[in-house]
Amino acid sequence: MVYLLHFTENYRHAKHYIGFVDGGEEALQSRLKQHKTGTGARLLQVIREAGIEFELARTWPDSDRNFERHLKNMKKSSQYCPICQAIHTDQ
């Protein structure tokens, strides 16, 4: 499963994190817990230290690491993020 995290504020250039977890909802919840406690990805450790929070914005079930890499290479996370899309719609 590929997932998209939305940061409550930018950290330098970053506003999102795209990750992959092998497994379903239980594996995703375990990974999110790691991210929240600062034991997951380095970027999420750094934003935690900066006092920035994040929320799960979207998942792509039944996807793989190749799809994760594809999304990251596109560099258009905001376009995939329903939270950002709602913000742009409200303006």
N, C-alpha and C positions, 0 to 999 in steps of 0.2 A: 504494500500500500504506500502510495506517495501522499504526502501531506504538505499543506501550506500554512505557515504561521505568520500572523500579522502582528507587528510590533505596535505598541501604543504610541510610540514616537520614534523618529528616525534615530539610528545610531550611525553617525557619519553618513555614508551613502546607503546604508541598509535599512529597509523598511519591512522586509519579509525574509523568511527562511523556508526553503523547500527541502524536505527530507524524505527518507525512505525507511520503512520498517517491514521486515519479513514476517508476515502474519496478519491477523485480523484486528478487530477492535481492542482485544485484550493486550496485544503487543503494542498497539498504538498508545494506549493509556499508560503502559509501562514506560515507553519512550518519552512521552510528554512529562511524566513524573521526573525522569532523569533530567530533562531539559530545565524543569522548574527548580530543581535542587542544585543545578550547576554542574551536574556530572555527565551531561550530554555533549552536544557539539560545542566547539570552542566559541563560536559567535554567540551562542546563547548563554554561555558562561559570562562573556564580556557584557552583554546587555543586562544580565542580572546584576552584575557588579555596578553597572551604571544606573541601576534603579528603574530600568525599563521593563515593562511587562509585555506579555504576548498572549494571543489567543489563537486557538485553532480556527482557521478560516475556511478550509476546504480540504477534502480528501478525494483521492482517485483510487477507489478500491480495485483490486485485481490488476494493479499496475506494477511495474518492475523498476529496477535501477536504470535501465535504458531510458525509460520514460522520465524518471527523475532527472537524468542528465540532459535529456532533450529540453525539459522545462527550464532548467538552469541556464542552458546555452542560449535560450531565447531571450533571456534578460528582460522579461515582461511580466514579472510577478504581479504587479499592480493590476494588470489586465485580467488576471486569473482570480483575483481576490474579490469576493463578494462584499467585503467590508469597504474596500476602497471604491468599488463601483457604486455602493450605496451613498458614500460620501460625495462622490462626483455628481450623482443624480440629485442630491439634496441642494447642491449649490446653484 
